Amino acid sequence: MSAIDVRLVDVTKSFGDFNAVDHIDLEVQDGEFFSLLGPSGCGKTTTLRMIGGFEQPTSGLIELQGEDVTWLPPYQRNVNTVFQNYALFPHLSIFENVAFGLRRRRVADATIRQRVTEMLELVELPGFEKRKPNQISGGQAQRVALARALINRPAVLLLDEPLGALDLKLRKQMQVELKRIQQEVGITFIYVTHDQEEAMTMSDRIAVMHKGRYEQLGQPEELYERPRTRFVASFLGICNLLQVDPDGSADGYAVVRLADRTPLRVPRALVPGANRLEIGVRPEKIRLFERVEDAPAGSNLVEGVVRDASYLGVSTQYIAELRGGEKVTVYEQNVSHTAHDSLYRQGETVQLGWSPDHTFVVGGGETSAQEEAS
């Protein structure tokens, strides 16, 4: 088992009567790319700032590599931070921006030259030493900020939405680059973002935060395929949620029924002993069929009417209305269609089918993962 680089124990941060962070417990492992994901105001940036020493907790304990740093100022913690605005010194060259931390520590010039060269190679900016920050692009400035933060070899690197100022194409490129750099240097990264795709692309684990706590913590695939609350299911992509009633079991699955009594099967381990449940299925897991017999054996099947069809290029998005009035979104890849003419039409009756194993069960979103563990 990996060592714990960062530990938060019952940490709270209040601003007046508002609890920005509400009794959070968290462990980040050595060498992990860990993300705090959530909407604005959920407490993710405040949590990051407390780890960095920029905010003091109202209560609780913060440990860095086993040492209590709860009340230590930032310069006494072996962490560095990369902010969204990069905070490069405009009057200094790229070389001197990257070398800044080493110069403050009075490192020998020969060592500085070697380390700066290594850092600029790591972020793929060799030859940029003499340029000024106003002579490089936003993506290059982000790389310089990263090199400057890494050159002191911190135990933990904190990143507060560092890609937020970049355009979409460059942001996607930098997601891949950040993960590559993190793997090469082996330093623990704690990353704050509101972008679920960004977190899913880079992270080893993600804590999905809501109202000062995390509702679920796990690997990206686990969070997407098996969300446990409405909030997590909806925040991580598009999700279809359906109210159902339990109705026994069959063939190793729990059987549930929609309002119109259509039976569906759900993995038995996911179904608690409740009278009323909410199940979910992702749009890309559903297929549309003209007839019941066209669907693979064992599929969950419901009948619906196509209310909207939107051609998106790689896929077509359908909105189907079930007999009970529920609206379901379906994504079908455009691999079997040669023209838009061959797609399902508005008003057409179809069968919606998916594997029972692709069905998950969510709670009401009021119980966080922390409360479950306690």
Stockholm file with secondary structure:
# STOCKHOLM 1.0

chainA/1-374         MSAIDVRLVDVTKSFGDFNAVDHIDLEVQDGEFFSLLGPSGCGKTTTLRMIGGFEQPTSGLIELQGEDVTWLPPYQRNVNTVFQNYALFPHLSIFENVAFGLRRRRVADATIRQRVTEMLELVELPGFEKRKPNQISGGQAQRVALARALINRPAVLLLDEPLGALDLKLRKQMQVELKRIQQEVGITFIYVTHDQEEAMTMSDRIAVMHKGRYEQLGQPEELYERPRTRFVASFLGICNLLQVDPDGSADGYAVVRLADRTPLRVPRALVPGANRLEIGVRPEKIRLFERVEDAPAGSNLVEGVVRDASYLGVSTQYIAELRGGEKVTVYEQNVSHTAHDSLYRQGETVQLGWSPDHTFVVGGGETSAQEEAS
#=GR chainA/1-374 SS CCCEEEEEEEEEEEETTEEEEEEEEEEEETTCEEEEECCTTSSHHHHHHHHHTSSCCSEEEEEETTEECTTCCGGGSSEEEECTTCCCCTTSCHHHHHHHHHHHTTCCHHHHHHHHHHHHHHTTCTTCTTCCGGGSCHHHHHHHHHHHHHTTCCSEEEEESTTTTSCHHHHHHHHHHHHHHHHHHCCEEEEEESCHHHHHHHCSEEEEEETTEEEEEECHHHHHHSCCBHHHHHHSSCCEEEEEEEEEEETTEEEEECTTCCEEEEEGGGCCSCSSEEEEECGGGCEEESSGGGSCTTCEEEEEEEEEEEECSSEEEEEEEETTSCEEEEEEETTSCSSGGGSCCTTCEEEEEECGGGCEEEBCSCSCHHHHHC
#=GC SS_cons         CCCEEEEEEEEEEEETTEEEEEEEEEEEETTCEEEEECCTTSSHHHHHHHHHTSSCCSEEEEEETTEECTTCCGGGSSEEEECTTCCCCTTSCHHHHHHHHHHHTTCCHHHHHHHHHHHHHHTTCTTCTTCCGGGSCHHHHHHHHHHHHHTTCCSEEEEESTTTTSCHHHHHHHHHHHHHHHHHHCCEEEEEESCHHHHHHHCSEEEEEETTEEEEEECHHHHHHSCCBHHHHHHSSCCEEEEEEEEEEETTEEEEECTTCCEEEEEGGGCCSCSSEEEEECGGGCEEESSGGGSCTTCEEEEEEEEEEEECSSEEEEEEEETTSCEEEEEEETTSCSSGGGSCCTTCEEEEEECGGGCEEEBCSCSCHHHHHC
//
